[in-house]
């Protein structure tokens, strides 16, 4: 194969190659499109068409099988007037604090500590441990946390062991603590993701900057504020985006740990959409809530994108 | 129905799909298994025509059978593969289908199984799909009937003589033209008929001085108070969202003690103007709230799932538990000889007994290719001696069928014998009720469960609970 043969072949194929090259020159864009078409077709079938259908369904009263009736915007007006539906949206904003703000803040602190204090074997071990929750299926995590947070569970046993018997309770079954408890599970899952991503960003920062800062007498916090955060603005943006979507579109952790209860204490749009569409068989109302959720996600995400990319880094 | 197995089915399931970050796509993705909304009207019209054709066809074939002499619908002699959907974790239908094949070797089964709540979600699409099931475990069925997805079983009932059986067996599976249940055409059959009541831990009951089952609600109250005084948990219950509000069991029993069962059944069967918010139901709900406030239920009730509640009861936590005879086998296992059962007592001694009792409902798709064979299977389950024995031994419930057939007995010492005997007493008093959680497709998930959880959490009172559930009921029925 590698011998003298190729020359002959090249010679033989030259005319055709010339023709091809000519065609390519005529329509380079067309060839590019040909490569993209399979992916685009899939995207259109599995993403765009369902999205369009959801918009369409949201204007109908439909049980998924029988005849559909056009109802205009009434599904949307119900989303914004029914306290149960509106409540799910408020709950998802509360989850933003637990799924997004706290993991990113804690991740920033953890990453900068690991980055500053240690980079050797201890550093990578610490990173691996913190990242571990990411590779556990969320459903399994939800089940395990359900056990840990139950009345006879480990968390309450620990409280009892240190004499805090008065705070023990069924954390996921108590109206006041259910949502923060679900939020805690979210922090546990998302902290590792944020830490690893942010630390990767920090590794790219020019060490001269740190040296300069230290020569100027900057402490850990000043260094973080003046060098690290500006240097990893893009990574922070990605973290905020991913975690904010996880908060607003939360389903599995909530479904497995509380199912939206007790009462409506942890009901989030993802669960309500599922209930409306598949239990209540109100496909139109579920679609309207889904569209509202998509818009909410965009409203939250777009400013983050602008902030992190605003000034070209 | 919920009463039979929803709690068991309400376990944890991964809904990977729904994790998708754009929830919108999910909905459309799943729903697009149907047709797009605008064309659906035409679709439905076509289906109706088809259904009409099917009916004519069935009528024609039954005329033929009548003229051919009294040949009943059967599985014939050619090979038949019954396409069936059963409920995961519930072995009775599997055992019955195996025995059926033993007796009728030309019939084999293509059984698909899924958790009950998943089946509930999928049923409309399965019934309207390209491969409609011959036999399927059904949730509440009114909307399925209204969408012409279920086969009308009236002709089979006439042919096999099901309409000669005690009428209470079939009434819960009848749907009238106006969508009310309890009367009208038959659209499903029960493989058996479950009974609910109060199970008790015999050892703990003896400890609190219970020598015989309480005869009045007041006597039961006294037992609960004594248990509490001795530091025992009076009643185990599940009330977590994933399993549904198990407090609905004692609540409905109290409702039937304070008032007649008629209005409760009317409400479940969606009779016009039916309401759950009545004076006697309010008394019953207040009574339940008294139990909650007295600490007769576990303080973490809202976090306890169905399986956990039963495991804890079997492990000796709780003197009483409100549950149904489908748990007989598991109670007999771990608590062998230590578990008893009684029907919840009336308000006054000697008053009539009442209990939730529901068929284990199965239906046939409107376009099922082997409907005759499936109907024959229904008849076989209720009348064949071996099938009835399997039903009692495995299912723990009354197999139903003709009134003159004796009910097989369970193994000696099994609590099943107590539940079967109790079922006879309830039937004498005509005290069977369907379950208030079955009134509509989601009254349990959207009405009772959150309301009862709020009551446990001290955020809802008796009157507010009934009003909220009634409002949800009217909203779902578009009243």
HADDOCK unambig.tbl for C-alpha pairs under 7 A between the chains (distance, minus, plus):
assign (segid A and resid 47 and name CA) (segid B and resid 25 and name CA) 6.40 0.50 0.50
assign (segid A and resid 50 and name CA) (segid B and resid 25 and name CA) 5.29 0.50 0.50
assign (segid A and resid 50 and name CA) (segid B and resid 28 and name CA) 4.63 0.50 0.50
assign (segid A and resid 50 and name CA) (segid B and resid 29 and name CA) 5.38 0.50 0.50
assign (segid A and resid 51 and name CA) (segid B and resid 24 and name CA) 6.28 0.50 0.50
assign (segid A and resid 51 and name CA) (segid B and resid 25 and name CA) 5.26 0.50 0.50
assign (segid A and resid 51 and name CA) (segid B and resid 28 and name CA) 6.54 0.50 0.50
assign (segid A and resid 53 and name CA) (segid B and resid 28 and name CA) 5.84 0.50 0.50
assign (segid A and resid 54 and name CA) (segid B and resid 24 and name CA) 6.27 0.50 0.50
assign (segid A and resid 54 and name CA) (segid B and resid 27 and name CA) 6.83 0.50 0.50
assign (segid A and resid 54 and name CA) (segid B and resid 28 and name CA) 5.00 0.50 0.50
assign (segid A and resid 57 and name CA) (segid B and resid 37 and name CA) 6.30 0.50 0.50
assign (segid A and resid 64 and name CA) (segid B and resid 31 and name CA) 6.55 0.50 0.50
assign (segid A and resid 64 and name CA) (segid B and resid 34 and name CA) 6.81 0.50 0.50
assign (segid A and resid 65 and name CA) (segid B and resid 34 and name CA) 6.69 0.50 0.50
assign (segid A and resid 65 and name CA) (segid B and resid 124 and name CA) 6.82 0.50 0.50
assign (segid A and resid 66 and name CA) (segid B and resid 40 and name CA) 6.87 0.50 0.50
assign (segid A and resid 66 and name CA) (segid B and resid 44 and name CA) 6.01 0.50 0.50
assign (segid A and resid 66 and name CA) (segid B and resid 147 and name CA) 5.61 0.50 0.50
assign (segid A and resid 67 and name CA) (segid B and resid 40 and name CA) 5.45 0.50 0.50
assign (segid A and resid 67 and name CA) (segid B and resid 41 and name CA) 4.42 0.50 0.50
assign (segid A and resid 67 and name CA) (segid B and resid 44 and name CA) 6.12 0.50 0.50
assign (segid A and resid 68 and name CA) (segid B and resid 37 and name CA) 5.88 0.50 0.50
assign (segid A and resid 68 and name CA) (segid B and resid 38 and name CA) 6.84 0.50 0.50
assign (segid A and resid 68 and name CA) (segid B and resid 40 and name CA) 6.48 0.50 0.50
assign (segid A and resid 68 and name CA) (segid B and resid 41 and name CA) 6.30 0.50 0.50
assign (segid A and resid 139 and name CA) (segid B and resid 14 and name CA) 6.05 0.50 0.50
assign (segid A and resid 150 and name CA) (segid B and resid 303 and name CA) 6.95 0.50 0.50
assign (segid A and resid 151 and name CA) (segid B and resid 300 and name CA) 6.43 0.50 0.50
assign (segid A and resid 170 and name CA) (segid B and resid 300 and name CA) 5.28 0.50 0.50
assign (segid A and resid 170 and name CA) (segid B and resid 303 and name CA) 6.32 0.50 0.50
assign (segid A and resid 172 and name CA) (segid B and resid 303 and name CA) 6.20 0.50 0.50
assign (segid A and resid 173 and name CA) (segid B and resid 300 and name CA) 6.47 0.50 0.50
assign (segid A and resid 173 and name CA) (segid B and resid 302 and name CA) 4.71 0.50 0.50
assign (segid A and resid 173 and name CA) (segid B and resid 303 and name CA) 4.35 0.50 0.50
assign (segid A and resid 174 and name CA) (segid B and resid 457 and name CA) 6.99 0.50 0.50
assign (segid A and resid 175 and name CA) (segid B and resid 457 and name CA) 6.70 0.50 0.50
assign (segid A and resid 245 and name CA) (segid B and resid 21 and name CA) 6.57 0.50 0.50
assign (segid A and resid 249 and name CA) (segid B and resid 21 and name CA) 5.72 0.50 0.50
assign (segid A and resid 249 and name CA) (segid B and resid 23 and name CA) 6.80 0.50 0.50
assign (segid A and resid 251 and name CA) (segid B and resid 18 and name CA) 6.75 0.50 0.50
assign (segid A and resid 251 and name CA) (segid B and resid 19 and name CA) 5.81 0.50 0.50
assign (segid A and resid 252 and name CA) (segid B and resid 15 and name CA) 6.83 0.50 0.50
assign (segid A and resid 252 and name CA) (segid B and resid 19 and name CA) 6.19 0.50 0.50
assign (segid A and resid 256 and name CA) (segid B and resid 12 and name CA) 6.03 0.50 0.50
assign (segid A and resid 258 and name CA) (segid B and resid 241 and name CA) 6.46 0.50 0.50
assign (segid A and resid 259 and name CA) (segid B and resid 241 and name CA) 5.47 0.50 0.50
assign (segid A and resid 259 and name CA) (segid B and resid 242 and name CA) 5.53 0.50 0.50
assign (segid A and resid 260 and name CA) (segid B and resid 241 and name CA) 7.00 0.50 0.50
assign (segid A and resid 261 and name CA) (segid B and resid 241 and name CA) 5.46 0.50 0.50
assign (segid A and resid 261 and name CA) (segid B and resid 450 and name CA) 6.85 0.50 0.50
assign (segid A and resid 262 and name CA) (segid B and resid 241 and name CA) 6.58 0.50 0.50
assign (segid A and resid 262 and name CA) (segid B and resid 302 and name CA) 6.35 0.50 0.50
assign (segid A and resid 262 and name CA) (segid B and resid 450 and name CA) 6.31 0.50 0.50
assign (segid A and resid 262 and name CA) (segid B and resid 453 and name CA) 5.68 0.50 0.50
assign (segid A and resid 263 and name CA) (segid B and resid 450 and name CA) 3.79 0.50 0.50
assign (segid A and resid 263 and name CA) (segid B and resid 451 and name CA) 6.35 0.50 0.50
assign (segid A and resid 263 and name CA) (segid B and resid 453 and name CA) 5.54 0.50 0.50
assign (segid A and resid 263 and name CA) (segid B and resid 454 and name CA) 5.58 0.50 0.50
assign (segid A and resid 264 and name CA) (segid B and resid 450 and name CA) 6.54 0.50 0.50
assign (segid A and resid 270 and name CA) (segid B and resid 23 and name CA) 6.66 0.50 0.50
assign (segid A and resid 278 and name CA) (segid B and resid 121 and name CA) 5.00 0.50 0.50
assign (segid A and resid 279 and name CA) (segid B and resid 121 and name CA) 6.12 0.50 0.50
assign (segid A and resid 279 and name CA) (segid B and resid 441 and name CA) 6.70 0.50 0.50
assign (segid A and resid 279 and name CA) (segid B and resid 442 and name CA) 6.03 0.50 0.50
assign (segid A and resid 280 and name CA) (segid B and resid 441 and name CA) 6.48 0.50 0.50
assign (segid A and resid 280 and name CA) (segid B and resid 442 and name CA) 5.77 0.50 0.50
assign (segid A and resid 287 and name CA) (segid B and resid 24 and name CA) 6.49 0.50 0.50
assign (segid A and resid 287 and name CA) (segid B and resid 27 and name CA) 6.59 0.50 0.50
assign (segid A and resid 290 and name CA) (segid B and resid 23 and name CA) 5.76 0.50 0.50
assign (segid A and resid 290 and name CA) (segid B and resid 24 and name CA) 4.59 0.50 0.50
assign (segid A and resid 291 and name CA) (segid B and resid 24 and name CA) 5.92 0.50 0.50
assign (segid A and resid 294 and name CA) (segid B and resid 22 and name CA) 6.25 0.50 0.50
assign (segid A and resid 294 and name CA) (segid B and resid 24 and name CA) 6.87 0.50 0.50
